[in-house]
Amino acid sequence: MADNIHDTLEDDEIMEPGANWTARIGVSEALRMVEAILFASAEPVTEKALQERLPSGVDVPALLGELQEFYAKRGINLRQVGGAWAFRTAADLAFLMNREAVQQKKLSRAALEVLAIIAYHQPVTRAELEDIRGVETSKGTLDVLMETGWIKFRGRRRTPGRPITYGTTASFLDHFGLQEVRDLPGIDELRGAGLLSARMPANFAVPVPTNDPDELTEDEDPLTDIDLEELGLLTPRVEHD
């Protein structure tokens, strides 16, 4: 790979057929633009958002692939996070950040169990959580996980009582270095990491998440403004005379 990222591609290698944007800028300039947007953004940036800010005809996926390759062996890496892109500290250098990181309170065993169930079984209701765990789940446990930004209210289940459903967030994926929920470790990985007993029941299985955390399933309804008010996520409307 070339030392200079802007020398790795010719101007016509990242261009849609018939595109005319090279009349104004070249590939090296487009790469600089993508770098600048990603570097300045506090949140991961979607390809759609990049496309809207770049000249028409720019092949955004190709640019991202080039940047990802260039930064693969550097101190920061370009990573895909839940369908968006962001610069993150290289995994093998994370220890350097620990000295300056704010010490966070560790999650309780109950919170970790609830987080794992939500991650693997989403969308899941509180009643379903309790059925899986076999014990009651306190509101405080769910509140703690909501404060971390790792779980969210998804919608309402189309069943009697229309219970709220929970799912994980992009922040959850980002924190645990996952591109999507399908990348959660399977039973062999969990056992290899010592997180499962070697004497598990023969029929024990770890579910494979298949639902997109950002898309409702067929048995979920979206949250309304009234729902959001009840959940404290929306300021109550004031009725005027």
N, C-alpha and C positions, 0 to 999 in steps of 0.2 A: 504494500500500500504506500502511496506517495506521502511524503512528509507534510506537504501542504494540502489541506482538504480541498482548496479551490483549484488545484491542479489535477485532481483525480478524474474529472470528467470533462469532456469537450462540451461546448455550448449546445450542440445538437443532440446530446445523449439523454437529456431530461426535458423533452419537449414533445407535446402531442402533435400528431400529424396536422400540418396546416397552421400550427400556432404562429402568432406573429409577435409574441411578447419579446422575442430576442431583438426586435428592432429598438427596444428601449433598454433592456437589461440583459445580462448574460447569466449563465448558471452560477458563476461565482458570486454574483450580486444576490441572486435568489437564495443561495445557501446562507449568505450573511443575514438576509432578512429573516429567514426561518430561525437562525441562531438567536438573533436579537429578540424576536417575539417570545421564544421559549425561555430564554434567560431572564427576561424582564417579568414574565408572568408568575404570579404567586401560586397559581393553580395549574394543573396539567391542561394542555391545550389540545382540542380536537382537530382532526384533519380538516373538518368542515370550516372551523374558525380560521385556520391558517389559509385555506383556499380563498376565503372571503377577503382576506387582507393582502393577498398577493395578486400580481397581475394575472389576467386570464390566460389560460394555456399552460401554466406552470404545473408540472407533475409533482404534486406534493408528496405522495408515497415514495417516489424515487429519491426526492431530496431528503426525506426523513431516513430512508435506508442508508444513504450516503453518510449522513451525519452520525447515525447510530454506529456504523462501521468505524468511522474515524475516531469516535470517542470511546470505543470498546475497551481500549487498553490505557485510557487516561485516568486521571484522578476522579473525574466525573463521567458518568455514563448517561446516554440518552435512553430512557426506558419508556415502554408503553404501559400506561396505567389505566385499566378499565376503558379502553377505547380512546384514550387521550395520550399525550406525550409530555414528558418533563425530564429535566436534568436532575440526576440524583448522585450522591456520593457513591463511588465504587464500593461494592459490598466488602471487599477485603480491606478497605481503609476506614470502615465505619468506626473502628476502635479509636481512631484519632479524634472523633467528635465526642466521645463519651465524657471526656474531662470537662467539656464546656456544656454538656447537655444538662438541662434541669432534671433533677432526680424526681421521677414520677412515682406515685404510690402504686404498689403492685395491685393488680386485680385479685379479688378473692377467688377461691376455688369455684364458688357458685357462679360468679360473673364469667369466669373462663368457660365453665360448662355451658352456660346460656349462650355465650358468644359462639362457641363451637356448634351448638345445635342450630342457631340461626344461620350460620355460614353454610352448613351442609344441607339443611332442610328448607331453606327459604323458598317461597314465602311461608312463614309459620306464625300461628297465633299464640297468645299466651297460654291458652288451654292446651294446645298441642305441645308447647314447650314443657308444661308440667306433666303431661302424659308421658313424654319421652324420658324426662328426668326422674319421674316417679315421686316428686316432691313439689310442694307449692313454690312458685317463683315470686319473690317479693318485688313490689314496684320499685323499691330502692335499687335493686340489682339492675333492673332495666334502665333506671334513670342514670346510673353510673355509666353504663355502656352508651347511652345516648350522649352523655357529656363528652365521651371520648371522640365522638363523631364517627364511630365505627359501625353503628347500626342506625336504622331510620324506620319511620313509619312508612309502609308501602301503600296500603290501601285498606279496603274492607272486604272480608270474605263473604261470598254470596251464600251464606248459611244463616239459619235463625240467630238473631241477635247481631248479625253483621259485625263480628269481631275484627279488631284491627290486626293487620298482618305486619310482620317485621322482616327486614332484609338488611344486608350489609351495604356499605357505601364505597365510593371510590377511595376515600381516605383509608378504609380498612385494607383495600388492595394495595394501596401505596405503602402503608406502614409495614405490611408483611411481604412486600416485594413480589406481588402477584400481578399478572397481566389481566386475568379474569378469574371468576370463581371456579371455573373448571380446572384451574391450576392448583387447587387445594390438594394437599397430600392424600394419597390413597392409603389403603390398609397396610400394604407392604412398607411404604415409606414411614408410616406412623409406628409400625412395629420395629422397623430398623432404627428409628430414633429413640426407642425405649419408651414410647408414649402409650403403648398397649401391652397388656399382660401376655406372656407367651402361652398362657393357658386360657385363651378365649374360646367361647363355645364354637362348635364346628360350623354352625349356621350364621355366625356373626359376620356382618358386612358393614362397610362404611359407604353411605350414599354418595353418589357422584352428582354434584350440583349441575343442573342443566338450564336453569332459568336465568335470564338476564336480569340483574338487580334493578335495572332502570326501566324494565318493561313489565306491565301487569300481566298476570296470567288470565285465562278465560274465567276463572272463578273468583276474580278480584274486581272490585269497583274502585275507581279513583277517589281520593279524598276530596270532599267538597269544602267550601269555605267554612261551613258550619262545623264540619269535622275538625278543621284546622284550629278554629276558635276553641273548641272543646279540649283539644290537645295542647292548647297554649302556644300554638305555632303562628297564630294570626291575631292581631289586635281586634278585640270585639268591636263590632260596628256600633256607632252611636246614632240612635234614632232622633231625628230633629222634628220639632213640632211644625 
